[in-house]
Amino acid sequence: MLLGSRIALGVYVPAVSLKRELEKRGFAAEIICLEDFYKGKDEVIEETKKSLHEDFRLAKMSYRLPTWNLAAADEDALAGLMNRVRDESYDAIVTFSGFWVDFLNELADTCPFYKGRIYAVHMDAGYSLSWKDKDKGSVREIWLYNLEENRIEHLPEESDNASEPEDGRILVHGGGWGIGEYRSKTEQLRRLGYKLDIIIYYPEEIDDTDDMCDYYLLDPSWQAGRDESEYPRLLKYEDGEWRSFGDGSGGNPLRLLMKRASAVLSKPGGGTLADSLATATPIIFSEELASYEAENKRLWISKGCGAEYADFAAMDRSAAEKKLCEMRHNILEMQQGLPQAADVITKGC
């Protein structure tokens, strides 16, 4: 069982990827989302997403405050989940969020079977906000990237870098909620001659007069954990209309854009680092949202896998291309010999 969140795509999408890796190894897996234990939150969540998307300063202030507390959840629904987990004896319980830890501590205290079977997969190089002041005694921690030891420890999933990136394309996005000042940084990239694949979050954000940009929209009808498509659906703007984008495989369409890009311009979220590591795509960093994202950026730059936007934008095209080549090579080298998070979990089953 994988415990995650529907609203944080940097948590939800890696949970889907781990689910598929476990299924490849013959284990049935399911994702349980935190938000399903709170009644009447959907409308508030959507309003909050739009507000934070539109105001980066508000987003930075909001991220200093913990947003979920299981003490305020639907007690009957949560008790039902606890009874189910106790009764069914899962091989492993994996959380991607510290907001689940109180539940897991209770499980470990009342059901000795689960001691040593509870894992936390950290998507950031340090503890994210959901882990603040949490007792982590019941969980076995799996770090993908570890700033304290200045190393990459695990692949989030099987690497997917068989194809070479197309020359001159950069993917631009703001993470799952489209947060940050990433769109204000595209002009200099265009001046350097780069074509851009820009992910937008509301249709009115498109500029269809710019022939150096292709626009993609996170499908507004897609709902994490409630949709036939496990991964977020993308729509591409073509000939004046939005059309479904993907290769028909049921995989993550964002990965198709990552694989063809020479780099991605984004804030340093853990999900973006996971995409970078899996596809050997360098990151050009826009401003971080929180201190743990600053730690992500510091680690990636120290490993030669990313660059500050201001530094990259100050280069000429020749120097920029050389820098991108070096960073991709560094990520490919870093991938070698790394175990996957799924390997650690299934080894204990």
C-alpha positions, 0 to 999 in steps of 0.5 A, spaced: 500 500 500 502 506 498 500 512 502 500 519 498 496 525 496 492 527 490 493 535 490 501 534 490 503 532 484 510 531 486 508 526 491 502 523 487 506 522 480 512 518 484 507 514 487 504 512 481 511 510 478 513 506 484 506 502 483 508 500 476 515 498 478 512 494 484 507 491 479 513 489 474 516 485 480 509 481 481 506 485 487 499 488 487 499 495 489 494 501 490 495 508 492 491 511 498 490 519 498 490 523 504 485 528 501 480 522 501 479 522 508 477 530 509 470 532 507 468 537 502 475 540 501 475 539 493 473 546 492 477 549 497 483 546 494 482 548 487 481 555 489 487 555 493 491 552 487 489 558 483 491 563 488 498 560 489 499 559 481 497 566 480 501 569 486 508 566 488 509 571 494 503 568 497 505 561 495 512 562 499 508 564 505 503 559 505 508 553 504 511 555 511 505 552 514 503 545 515 496 544 511 494 537 513 492 534 520 490 527 520 487 529 527 482 533 523 480 527 518 474 523 518 475 519 524 470 513 521 474 513 514 481 513 517 479 507 522 476 503 517 483 504 513 486 502 519 482 496 520 483 494 513 491 494 513 491 490 520 486 485 517 490 484 510 497 484 512 500 488 506 507 486 504 509 493 505 506 500 507 510 506 503 508 513 505 511 519 500 508 524 505 510 525 513 502 527 514 501 520 514 506 518 520 501 519 526 497 513 522 503 509 521 506 510 528 499 507 531 499 502 526 506 500 528 504 500 535 498 496 535 500 491 530 507 488 531 507 485 524 508 491 520 514 493 524 520 493 519 515 493 513 513 501 513 517 505 509 518 513 507 520 515 500 523 522 501 522 526 494 527 531 497 534 532 499 532 534 506 526 533 510 520 537 507 515 541 511 510 535 512 515 531 516 516 537 521 516 535 528 514 528 526 516 522 530 519 517 524 521 511 529 516 507 525 519 508 518 525 505 514 527 511 510 529 511 503 532 517 500 533 518 493 537 524 494 541 526 500 544 533 501 547 531 508 552 526 505 552 529 498 550 523 494 544 520 490 542 514 493 536 511 489 533 511 482 525 513 483 524 508 477 527 505 471 531 510 467 528 512 461 534 515 457 535 511 450 533 517 446 537 523 445 534 530 446 532 534 440 537 540 439 534 546 441 528 545 445 527 546 453 521 544 457 518 550 461 513 548 467 512 550 474 511 543 477 504 540 479 501 547 481 504 551 476 508 555 481 513 560 481 516 565 476 518 561 470 514 564 465 518 571 466 524 567 464 523 565 457 524 571 453 532 570 454 532 563 452 528 564 446 533 570 445 539 564 445 535 561 440 531 555 444 524 553 442 520 552 448 515 547 450 511 550 455 506 547 460 500 552 462 495 550 467 489 555 465 487 556 457 487 563 457 495 563 459 496 561 452 500 566 447 499 563 440 502 568 436 509 566 439 512 561 433 518 559 438 513 556 443 509 549 443 503 550 449 501 544 453 495 544 458 494 540 464 487 537 462 482 540 467 478 534 467 483 529 469 483 528 477 488 524 480 486 518 483 479 518 480 481 518 473 482 512 468 489 515 466 493 514 472 498 519 470 496 527 469 493 528 462 496 533 457 493 537 451 497 540 446 495 546 442 495 545 435 491 549 429 487 553 434 484 547 439 487 543 444 488 536 442 490 530 447 498 529 447 501 522 448 503 516 445 498 511 447 502 507 452 498 509 458 505 512 461 507 519 463 506 524 457 510 529 461 516 524 460 515 524 453 517 532 453 522 531 458 526 526 453 526 530 447 528 536 451 535 539 452 533 541 459 527 543 463 526 550 466 523 549 473 523 550 480 527 545 484 521 540 486 523 533 488 518 531 482 522 535 477 529 532 480 526 525 479 524 526 472 531 529 471 534 523 474 530 518 470 531 521 463 538 525 464 535 531 463 539 537 466 535 542 470 535 550 469 533 552 476 527 558 477 527 560 484 525 555 489 519 555 493 521 553 500 528 551 504 527 544 502 527 546 495 533 550 496 537 544 498 534 540 492 537 545 488 544 546 492 545 538 491 543 538 483 548 544 482 554 541 486 553 534 482 553 538 475 546 536 474 543 543 474 544 550 473 541 557 476 537 560 471 541 567 471 548 563 470 545 559 464 541 565 461 548 569 461 551 564 456 552 565 449 549 559 445 555 555 444 557 556 452 550 554 453 550 548 449 556 545 452 554 546 459 547 542 457 552 537 454 556 536 460 550 536 465 547 530 461 553 526 461 554 527 469 546 525 470 548 519 465 554 517 469 550 518 476 545 513 474 550 507 473 549 502 479 544 506 483 538 501 486 531 503 485 527 505 491 522 499 489 528 494 490 529 496 497 522 495 498 521 488 495 527 486 498 524 486 505 518 482 502 
